[in-house]
Amino acid sequence: MDFLKSGLKTVLGAPEPGHTPSGAETVLELDRADNETINYALDTLNNVMFPTQFEEEEDNPHVPMNIGEQFTEMFIKDHHNIQLVLDLLDEFDFRVRLSAVQLLTSLLTNRPKDIQEIILVKPMGVSKMMDLLGDPREVIRNETLLLLIKLTRGNANIQKIVAFENAFDRLFEIVSTEGYSDGGIIVEDCLLLMLNLLKNNSSNINFFKEGSYIQKMLPMFNTPDEAEDYGWSPQKVSNVHCMLQIVRTLVSPSNAVQIISNCQKIMKNVGLLDALCNILMASGVPADILTETINTVGEVVRGEVNNQDFLGNVMAPSNPPRPAIVMRGPVLLPMLPVPQRDVADEPGLFSSDVLSNWFAAVALMHALIDNPGQKELLLRVLLATNIGSAPVSLLHQCTVTLQQTTKLQPKDSMKQLLLKRIGFETFSAKLSEVTKHELYNKAAKHPQLRVKMASEILIDYEFCKLFKVLEMNQENGVQEQNSERASPDATLDQYKCLIRQQDARLQELMAQVEGLLQHNHQLQQDARLQELMAQVEGLLQHNHQLQVQSSGAGPPAGPVQVAQPAAGRAATGTDGAGRGTAATQPPAAGTVERSGAARWTSTSGSAGSWTRGYRN
Amino acid sequence: MAYAYLFKYIIIGDTGVGKSCLLLQFTDKRFQPVHDLTIGVEFGARMITIDGKQIKLQIWDTAGQEAFRSITRSYYRGAAGALLVYDITRRDTFNHLTTWLEDARQHSNSNMVIMLIGNKSDLESRREVKKEEGEAFAREHGLVFMETSAKTAANVEEAFINTAKEIYEKIQEGVFDINNEANGIKIGPQHSTAAGAGGAGGAGAGGAAGGGCC
């Protein structure tokens, strides 16, 4: 590096070692009058600080990769150096001016933030550069455009000054003289600069809107007459793409609501929305432009009922004319698809690709939001499926898509899966990781999708918004489910326990009943026994009385003889005679005989003794 | 939408004197007691009528803080009118007027109309700068003077409109070169449609040549 440094000094003629700044200052300051010398000095500085490596440097191991940046750092240590270069912008000499502009561009490429801050505090720094846009020599004007694009990137204060210095007027002037979208790369440069001025700068967006610049964009979107040219040049594609980006920046969802709504109204009133719709209907529009136009139209009508209605009433160039949404519906829907995808593919809603479905559905949603009339209209839309087969309604297709693409688990099995297989802890841990994910943060910051590959997109802005709202609910919900799951178990156990208790109690009671029944039976038997005993007693007394009577009046021969053969039978016989039939009593008599045998014996004993007595 | 003329204004003065509130009162007709510190500049616009002609005012409200002074300087050159504001309840903001005026005169075009405004006239009890002092300062430096209240909206319309009248008169007198956009004046679309592209191209070339010689 040293050899380069000393080389620089030699070239610039400041060999004095230790003297603070280099030859740059010496030459640029002392030789101001000598345009040729100045020009060489500027060129040299530019070569030294040029951002990209020169061919011969690439193979030289002594030259560090970012040598240009290192020299830039040295150069800007003294802010006076920048002032010197800025002053040279005033020089009308072609080569000096051009070299100065190029040098500043190199400096800005190497150390954008530092240079921006330095230029901002230099009186008239930005204004001087803006003046160069009016330079009659196109080369200088074009180089200035590149310089301004670098200068305005990411610095709101510079952006505002540039806008204040009539940047939009001048840029629109250039764009119009260059032939609008058919113009060359200069048009694209102008549009890129406008985009820089507007992006994330509400003050400038307001200025753009109030300065009636939206109207001035109109000629840019004029579609060529039918069949004029089917081939769009790559430059035209780039130009139109930039124009669409400008429109989207004005109505970007990240702007203040009032600004968006104002811009949307103006866009409809001045016919910009109409012009955009014409692009949708035009033939031969390249796929990516069509995609971007749809995105743009989507944002121009978003949340603005009048614009939505306007879009709904756009007539497709068919015979007879039919509403564009109906006509182009199936054509529009597929256009929203993944970037870099063959648009001629199957329409979004018919696609088996989930992402395409999603895009198509989002497009539909935008068309429908807060607009009952449009909803009715879309319900009547019929989609052609295959040639020859009957058309299906849009709603039908949506339902089919829903059924096919989202194989939703039933709630219960989801719960099972969640709690048994995954585990609640793991689930909530994973859930909290979502917000920390790079893609989530990216999506949450950018309401507009900006992806080049299908793989780059996972979630979108709306999802992030929804997720934020639902995050708490989700966890609460699962926790609730969790506790719900737990409680049935508990109650089941409780009931099981209760049933077990009741079972035991039932057994106990059954046993009791059994015992009581037996007891009851016994008691009944006892009661009968006593009754019978009482009868026997009664009979004995009766018998005794009869004996007493018969002994008094002489015993009748018959009955006594009958009673003779068996003492036991005698009583029965007497009894039978007394009561009528003895035959009705035999079981009872038998029982009595069994249980009361002993007594009976004793009774018969007494009867015997009575018989003996009688015999005696 | 269509206007006869477009004037660019800037509002300058110390921090906290009520510049942003004046603008808000003029463009939105409302008062916001607590206002964020202005960073850099903010833009506002409104249409007014003078002499039966629609005039569009584009107003850049600058930051009063010293740190932003260099940014503010970038706005002087392209402005047709400036409102120089001080706070009648803070003497120091009145004392700094000379510095502001020097800055403005140095960086602006010589024809810029400057209106001196003593703001917060509703806070009479806390007044530190007499109305006569303001009038005297304005007379001495050739400014138009007015006391306003962004809170009660008193004189706010007048302040902006009188400045516009002054500019309009200067145009009628031929003092302003209305073809030079650096003066902060633009002719409305209905005036310039015919001259349109050709005139603009010529002006561009003239501007570049002018840049070359100085």
Interface residues (C-beta under 8 A of the other chain):
Chain A: D90 F92 L120 V121 K122 P123 M124 G125 V126 S127 D131 L132 G134 D135 P136 A156 N157 K160 I161 F164 E165 N166 D169 R170 E173 S176 T177 S203 N204 N206 F207 E210 G211 S212
Chain B: M1 K8 G40 V41 E42 F43 G44 A45 K56 Q58 W60 S70 I71 R73 S74 Y75 R77 G78 H107 E181 P189 A197 A200 G201 G204 A205 G207 A208 A209 G211 G212 C213 C214
